[in-house]
Amino acid sequence: MSLVWAVLIVAATTALAVTVMLLVRRGAPEGSRFRDGDRASGVFGVLATGFSVLLGFIVFLAFESYDQSRSGAEEEALVVAQQVETAQRLGEPVAAPLAGQLICYGRSMVNIEWPRATEGTLGDQINPWGVELFHTVQRAQLSTPAREAAYGKWLDQTSDREAARNDRIHGAVGVIPTPLWIVLFFISIVIFVFMLFFADSSEGAVTQAVLMGSVASVIVAMLLLIRFLDAPFHEGLGGVKPVAMERALRIIDESIQAARIRVSAPCNEQGTLAS
């Protein structure tokens, strides 16, 4: 969700809440519908406290998922770049093919997996170049201790890359269950209705508008924040982008050129198999 849409939603919801409050205020008695304002304020404090505690817990949960996706993407890009170097220590006949397939892995992640994650259609799909890497490394000739050590390192890095990928795609499906969303909206409606009982015909319209508008805008803004953190893959402000992998691909290309290694990626710029 873009920032513009978020602002429009907050503004529209606040305007609607204020309008309802002012309409109720016309028929409200002086001093609000509560005879004991202190008791009513105490009840409202209980509602607000319970809601704020629940919001704090959910925001923490959603932010943890958001940060896990971002960190996973960065770790995955780092491991891909490291595996290109490890592949060169495995020697022929797998060094060049592995480097090319790792480049294709990164391109596929940026141009195919990321848009699907943004659309919410990634699911449990695997990266096809991960399978190609598995088949290629099986042909490694471990004729020296150095190559054996490189092979062991490769296996460790592959495990790290797969774990980082799992962290990255974990946030694509969201971590907040539907019942929790239902509870959040239910409590929000209860607070809104409770606020209407504070309508007071003796108070000015501006005072009543600020009373309702401040509560409505804060609640809606918090709900939008939770939604933003629960869906980190989007094109709007603050969305997780494949910046780390794009940077890793540039570094890999520069490193290969500097080392004068001949690598031919078996894919096009989008990461699909070249025809």
VOPAGU-2260 file (C-alpha; in pm, 1 decimal, decimal comma):
REM VOPAGU-2260
SITE   aa  ch    i         X         Y         Z
SITE  MET   A    0       0,0       0,0       0,0
SITE  SER   A    1     138,6     337,1    -101,8
SITE  LEU   A    2     174,8     630,9     135,0
SITE  VAL   A    3     -85,4     826,0     -61,5
SITE  TRP   A    4    -345,0     553,7     -16,7
SITE  ALA   A    5    -264,3     527,1     354,0
SITE  VAL   A    6    -313,2     901,0     403,2
SITE  LEU   A    7    -639,2     893,8     207,3
SITE  ILE   A    8    -772,5     602,9     412,5
SITE  VAL   A    9    -684,7     772,4     742,0
SITE  ALA   A   10    -836,6    1101,9     624,8
SITE  ALA   A   11   -1156,0     941,7     491,4
SITE  THR   A   12   -1208,7     725,8     800,2
SITE  THR   A   13   -1144,4    1016,8    1035,3
SITE  ALA   A   14   -1383,2    1240,2     839,2
SITE  LEU   A   15   -1653,6     973,5     855,7
SITE  ALA   A   16   -1606,4     926,2    1231,2
SITE  VAL   A   17   -1617,3    1301,2    1294,2
SITE  THR   A   18   -1932,1    1335,6    1082,0
SITE  VAL   A   19   -2109,2    1061,6    1276,9
SITE  MET   A   20   -2000,6    1221,7    1604,9
SITE  LEU   A   21   -2137,9    1562,3    1506,0
SITE  LEU   A   22   -2466,1    1409,9    1391,7
SITE  VAL   A   23   -2508,0    1224,5    1722,7
SITE  ARG   A   24   -2412,3    1543,1    1908,8
SITE  ARG   A   25   -2722,2    1720,5    1780,5
SITE  GLY   A   26   -2954,8    1496,9    1981,7
SITE  ALA   A   27   -2722,4    1436,4    2274,4
SITE  PRO   A   28   -2800,9    1579,6    2619,3
SITE  GLU   A   29   -2575,6    1829,4    2788,3
SITE  GLY   A   30   -2281,7    1666,9    2962,3
SITE  SER   A   31   -2295,4    1355,5    2737,8
SITE  ARG   A   32   -2510,9    1046,0    2790,3
SITE  PHE   A   33   -2305,5     942,0    3091,0
SITE  ARG   A   34   -2426,5    1074,1    3427,0
SITE  ASP   A   35   -2095,3     983,5    3589,3
SITE  GLY   A   36   -1817,7    1103,3    3358,2
SITE  ASP   A   37   -1539,9     974,2    3581,9
SITE  ARG   A   38   -1677,5     622,4    3577,4
SITE  ALA   A   39   -1717,0     635,0    3198,8
SITE  SER   A   40   -1360,9     760,6    3160,1
SITE  GLY   A   41   -1240,1     471,5    3375,8
SITE  VAL   A   42   -1418,3     218,6    3154,2
SITE  PHE   A   43   -1275,7     385,7    2844,5
SITE  GLY   A   44    -928,9     367,7    3002,5
SITE  VAL   A   45    -968,7      -7,1    3044,6
SITE  LEU   A   46   -1070,7     -45,0    2678,7
SITE  ALA   A   47    -787,2     175,1    2556,8
SITE  THR   A   48    -528,2       0,8    2773,9
SITE  GLY   A   49    -631,6    -345,5    2660,4
SITE  PHE   A   50    -633,6    -235,6    2298,4
SITE  SER   A   51    -293,0     -69,2    2325,6
SITE  VAL   A   52    -136,1    -377,1    2486,7
SITE  LEU   A   53    -275,0    -599,2    2210,4
SITE  LEU   A   54    -156,2    -353,9    1945,1
SITE  GLY   A   55     191,3    -344,8    2094,9
SITE  PHE   A   56     217,5    -723,0    2088,5
SITE  ILE   A   57      94,9    -744,1    1728,6
SITE  VAL   A   58     322,7    -465,2    1607,9
SITE  PHE   A   59     619,7    -644,0    1763,9
SITE  LEU   A   60     518,5    -972,6    1598,5
SITE  ALA   A   61     466,3    -808,1    1258,5
SITE  PHE   A   62     790,3    -609,9    1276,6
SITE  GLU   A   63     983,0    -924,6    1363,8
SITE  SER   A   64     846,0   -1090,8    1048,6
SITE  TYR   A   65     924,6    -780,1     841,7
SITE  ASP   A   66    1281,2    -764,8     969,8
SITE  GLN   A   67    1325,6   -1138,1     915,2
SITE  SER   A   68    1229,0   -1103,1     549,2
SITE  ARG   A   69    1463,4    -807,2     499,9
SITE  SER   A   70    1754,1    -976,5     678,5
SITE  GLY   A   71    1692,5   -1301,2     489,7
SITE  ALA   A   72    1713,6   -1121,8     155,5
SITE  GLU   A   73    2043,1    -958,2     253,4
SITE  GLU   A   74    2190,6   -1284,0     385,5
SITE  GLU   A   75    2083,8   -1472,4      72,1
SITE  ALA   A   76    2252,2   -1217,1    -154,2
SITE  LEU   A   77    2572,1   -1231,3      52,1
SITE  VAL   A   78    2588,0   -1611,4      38,8
SITE  VAL   A   79    2531,2   -1615,3    -339,4
SITE  ALA   A   80    2828,8   -1382,2    -385,1
SITE  GLN   A   81    3041,7   -1598,4    -154,6
SITE  GLN   A   82    2946,3   -1916,1    -339,0
SITE  VAL   A   83    3075,0   -1771,8    -666,0
SITE  GLU   A   84    3419,3   -1750,1    -505,6
SITE  THR   A   85    3388,0   -2096,9    -353,4
SITE  ALA   A   86    3291,7   -2238,6    -693,3
SITE  GLN   A   87    3624,0   -2125,4    -840,0
SITE  ARG   A   88    3809,2   -2333,9    -579,4
SITE  LEU   A   89    3627,1   -2644,9    -695,6
SITE  GLY   A   90    3808,2   -2622,0   -1028,8
SITE  GLU   A   91    3708,4   -2774,0   -1356,8
SITE  PRO   A   92    3469,6   -2891,6   -1482,6
SITE  VAL   A   93    3222,3   -2724,6   -1243,0
SITE  ALA   A   94    3373,3   -2384,4   -1158,3
SITE  ALA   A   95    3241,3   -2186,1   -1455,4
SITE  PRO   A   96    2898,1   -2359,1   -1475,9
SITE  LEU   A   97    2834,5   -2305,4   -1104,7
SITE  ALA   A   98    2921,2   -1935,9   -1128,0
SITE  GLY   A   99    2689,0   -1892,8   -1425,2
SITE  GLN   A  100    2404,4   -2073,1   -1250,0
SITE  LEU   A  101    2450,0   -1861,6    -937,5
SITE  ILE   A  102    2414,1   -1551,1   -1151,5
SITE  CYS   A  103    2094,2   -1698,5   -1295,8
SITE  TYR   A  104    1975,8   -1775,9    -943,7
SITE  GLY   A  105    2015,4   -1410,4    -847,7
SITE  ARG   A  106    1846,4   -1284,2   -1164,9
SITE  SER   A  107    1555,8   -1522,6   -1113,3
SITE  MET   A  108    1516,8   -1408,7    -754,9
SITE  VAL   A  109    1507,0   -1041,2    -855,6
SITE  ASN   A  110    1292,3   -1061,7   -1169,1
SITE  ILE   A  111    1065,7   -1361,6   -1108,7
SITE  GLU   A  112    1041,4   -1447,3    -739,5
SITE  TRP   A  113    1021,5   -1090,5    -610,4
SITE  PRO   A  114     725,0    -981,5    -827,8
SITE  ARG   A  115     542,5   -1301,4    -728,8
SITE  ALA   A  116     608,9   -1231,7    -362,4
SITE  THR   A  117     474,2    -878,2    -410,2
SITE  GLU   A  118     159,1   -1018,1    -570,9
SITE  GLY   A  119     127,6   -1287,1    -303,7
SITE  THR   A  120     155,3   -1573,3    -554,1
SITE  LEU   A  121     501,0   -1708,4    -468,4
SITE  GLY   A  122     374,1   -1984,0    -240,9
SITE  ASP   A  123     609,9   -2278,1    -192,1
SITE  GLN   A  124     771,0   -2256,3    -535,0
SITE  ILE   A  125    1139,8   -2337,3    -544,2
SITE  ASN   A  126    1405,4   -2154,3    -739,3
SITE  PRO   A  127    1478,7   -2382,5   -1038,5
SITE  TRP   A  128    1843,7   -2276,1   -1044,8
SITE  GLY   A  129    1887,9   -2422,2    -697,6
SITE  VAL   A  130    1815,9   -2764,2    -851,5
SITE  GLU   A  131    2062,2   -2699,0   -1134,4
SITE  LEU   A  132    2330,2   -2605,3    -882,7
SITE  PHE   A  133    2272,2   -2932,2    -697,7
SITE  HIS   A  134    2314,5   -3138,9   -1013,6
SITE  THR   A  135    2621,1   -2947,3   -1130,6
SITE  VAL   A  136    2816,3   -2968,9    -804,6
SITE  GLN   A  137    2777,8   -3348,3    -810,3
SITE  ARG   A  138    3024,2   -3352,4   -1101,4
SITE  ALA   A  139    3299,7   -3189,5    -895,7
SITE  GLN   A  140    3630,5   -3378,7    -904,4
SITE  LEU   A  141    3762,8   -3380,0    -550,1
SITE  SER   A  142    4116,6   -3472,9    -646,4
SITE  THR   A  143    4297,3   -3248,8    -394,4
SITE  PRO   A  144    4250,8   -3158,5     -26,0
SITE  ALA   A  145    4179,5   -2798,4    -129,3
SITE  ARG   A  146    3890,8   -2908,2    -349,5
SITE  GLU   A  147    3753,7   -3131,9     -74,9
SITE  ALA   A  148    3759,9   -2838,2     166,7
SITE  ALA   A  149    3591,1   -2617,2     -93,6
SITE  TYR   A  150    3322,0   -2881,4    -146,2
SITE  GLY   A  151    3247,6   -2891,3     226,4
SITE  LYS   A  152    3231,5   -2513,1     234,3
SITE  TRP   A  153    2996,8   -2516,5     -63,4
SITE  LEU   A  154    2755,9   -2748,9     116,4
SITE  ASP   A  155    2757,1   -2524,9     425,0
SITE  GLN   A  156    2692,2   -2215,8     214,8
SITE  THR   A  157    2411,1   -2391,7      30,7
SITE  SER   A  158    2241,0   -2464,3     363,1
SITE  ASP   A  159    2287,4   -2100,0     465,4
SITE  ARG   A  160    2143,3   -1978,9     133,7
SITE  GLU   A  161    1837,3   -2202,0     162,1
SITE  ALA   A  162    1777,6   -2092,8     522,2
SITE  ALA   A  163    1807,6   -1725,9     420,6
SITE  ARG   A  164    1562,9   -1783,1     134,1
SITE  ASN   A  165    1313,2   -1936,5     375,4
SITE  ASP   A  166    1345,3   -1630,7     598,6
SITE  ARG   A  167    1291,1   -1404,9     299,0
SITE  ILE   A  168     974,2   -1569,7     174,1
SITE  HIS   A  169     839,0   -1620,3     526,1
SITE  GLY   A  170     694,6   -1268,9     531,2
SITE  ALA   A  171     524,3   -1304,6     193,0
SITE  VAL   A  172     231,0   -1493,5     345,3
SITE  GLY   A  173     193,8   -1275,2     655,9
SITE  VAL   A  174     211,3   -1388,5    1017,3
SITE  ILE   A  175    -104,3   -1236,3    1164,7
SITE  PRO   A  176    -391,9   -1488,2    1156,4
SITE  THR   A  177    -742,2   -1391,0    1047,6
SITE  PRO   A  178    -898,9   -1429,6    1396,0
SITE  LEU   A  179    -655,9   -1170,5    1528,4
SITE  TRP   A  180    -760,6    -925,3    1257,1
SITE  ILE   A  181   -1125,6    -989,2    1348,4
SITE  VAL   A  182   -1053,0    -912,0    1713,6
SITE  LEU   A  183    -869,3    -591,5    1619,4
SITE  PHE   A  184   -1158,4    -463,7    1408,3
SITE  PHE   A  185   -1412,1    -567,4    1672,0
SITE  ILE   A  186   -1232,5    -374,7    1947,6
SITE  SER   A  187   -1194,0     -75,0    1714,8
SITE  ILE   A  188   -1569,9     -70,5    1652,6
SITE  VAL   A  189   -1641,9    -103,0    2025,6
SITE  ILE   A  190   -1419,3     196,0    2101,2
SITE  PHE   A  191   -1583,3     397,2    1821,5
SITE  VAL   A  192   -1934,2     325,2    1952,4
SITE  PHE   A  193   -1824,1     399,2    2308,9
SITE  MET   A  194   -1689,4     735,9    2195,0
SITE  LEU   A  195   -2030,9     828,0    2053,7
SITE  PHE   A  196   -2172,5     820,8    2406,7
SITE  PHE   A  197   -1939,6    1111,5    2490,7
SITE  ALA   A  198   -2133,4    1330,7    2245,7
SITE  ASP   A  199   -2220,8    1653,4    2429,6
SITE  SER   A  200   -2447,0    1921,1    2285,7
SITE  SER   A  201   -2307,9    2177,0    2530,1
SITE  GLU   A  202   -1955,1    2146,5    2392,6
SITE  GLY   A  203   -1841,3    2313,0    2073,0
SITE  ALA   A  204   -1844,8    2122,9    1744,0
SITE  VAL   A  205   -1469,3    2163,2    1705,9
SITE  THR   A  206   -1403,5    2011,3    2047,8
SITE  GLN   A  207   -1624,3    1713,4    1971,2
SITE  ALA   A  208   -1463,9    1672,8    1629,0
SITE  VAL   A  209   -1114,6    1671,4    1776,8
SITE  LEU   A  210   -1226,7    1424,5    2045,3
SITE  MET   A  211   -1349,3    1169,4    1792,5
SITE  GLY   A  212   -1104,7    1250,1    1513,6
SITE  SER   A  213    -793,2    1199,0    1723,7
SITE  VAL   A  214    -906,4     856,3    1844,1
SITE  ALA   A  215   -1023,6     740,1    1499,8
SITE  SER   A  216    -710,5     857,5    1317,6
SITE  VAL   A  217    -473,8     691,2    1566,9
SITE  ILE   A  218    -658,6     357,9    1554,5
SITE  VAL   A  219    -674,9     352,1    1174,5
SITE  ALA   A  220    -309,0     453,2    1143,6
SITE  MET   A  221    -205,5     171,0    1377,1
SITE  LEU   A  222    -409,9     -84,1    1182,1
SITE  LEU   A  223    -248,2      32,3     858,4
SITE  LEU   A  224      95,7       7,2    1019,3
SITE  ILE   A  225      26,7    -353,4    1118,1
SITE  ARG   A  226     -91,1    -429,3     765,2
SITE  PHE   A  227     225,5    -271,4     624,9
SITE  LEU   A  228     454,3    -477,5     847,8
SITE  ASP   A  229     255,8    -795,6     782,4
SITE  ALA   A  230     302,0    -758,6     404,2
SITE  PRO   A  231     662,6    -638,0     357,2
SITE  PHE   A  232     675,2    -707,9     -17,3
SITE  HIS   A  233     514,0    -413,2    -193,1
SITE  GLU   A  234     609,6    -128,0    -423,0
SITE  GLY   A  235     522,3     149,8    -181,7
SITE  LEU   A  236     732,9     342,4      66,6
SITE  GLY   A  237     927,6     115,2     301,7
SITE  GLY   A  238     858,1    -205,9     112,9
SITE  VAL   A  239    1136,4    -465,3     107,8
SITE  LYS   A  240    1315,2    -447,0    -228,6
SITE  PRO   A  241    1573,2    -681,6    -387,6
SITE  VAL   A  242    1843,6    -417,2    -346,9
SITE  ALA   A  243    2089,0    -656,9    -179,5
SITE  MET   A  244    2071,8    -915,1    -459,3
SITE  GLU   A  245    2098,1    -649,9    -729,6
SITE  ARG   A  246    2409,7    -516,7    -558,9
SITE  ALA   A  247    2547,2    -870,8    -524,2
SITE  LEU   A  248    2498,5    -934,6    -896,6
SITE  ARG   A  249    2689,0    -617,5    -981,1
SITE  ILE   A  250    2972,2    -716,4    -746,6
SITE  ILE   A  251    2985,0   -1066,0    -895,5
SITE  ASP   A  252    3007,1    -925,5   -1247,7
SITE  GLU   A  253    3282,6    -682,1   -1150,8
SITE  SER   A  254    3475,9    -954,0    -964,4
SITE  ILE   A  255    3457,5   -1193,9   -1259,1
SITE  GLN   A  256    3583,0    -927,9   -1496,2
SITE  ALA   A  257    3863,8    -826,5   -1260,1
SITE  ALA   A  258    3974,3   -1189,6   -1217,0
SITE  ARG   A  259    3946,7   -1245,2   -1594,3
SITE  ILE   A  260    3733,4   -1553,3   -1548,6
SITE  ARG   A  261    3523,3   -1668,6   -1840,5
SITE  VAL   A  262    3168,7   -1730,9   -1719,2
SITE  SER   A  263    2865,1   -1771,0   -1940,2
SITE  ALA   A  264    2528,7   -1750,8   -1764,2
SITE  PRO   A  265    2284,1   -2004,0   -1913,5
SITE  CYS   A  266    1991,5   -1764,3   -1878,0
SITE  ASN   A  267    1865,4   -1430,4   -2003,5
SITE  GLU   A  268    1855,5   -1107,4   -1802,9
SITE  GLN   A  269    1525,9   -1213,3   -1642,4
SITE  GLY   A  270    1674,1   -1533,2   -1504,3
SITE  THR   A  271    1489,0   -1779,0   -1727,0
SITE  LEU   A  272    1662,6   -2048,3   -1925,8
SITE  ALA   A  273    1815,2   -1902,2   -2241,7
SITE  SER   A  274    1672,7   -2052,5   -2559,5
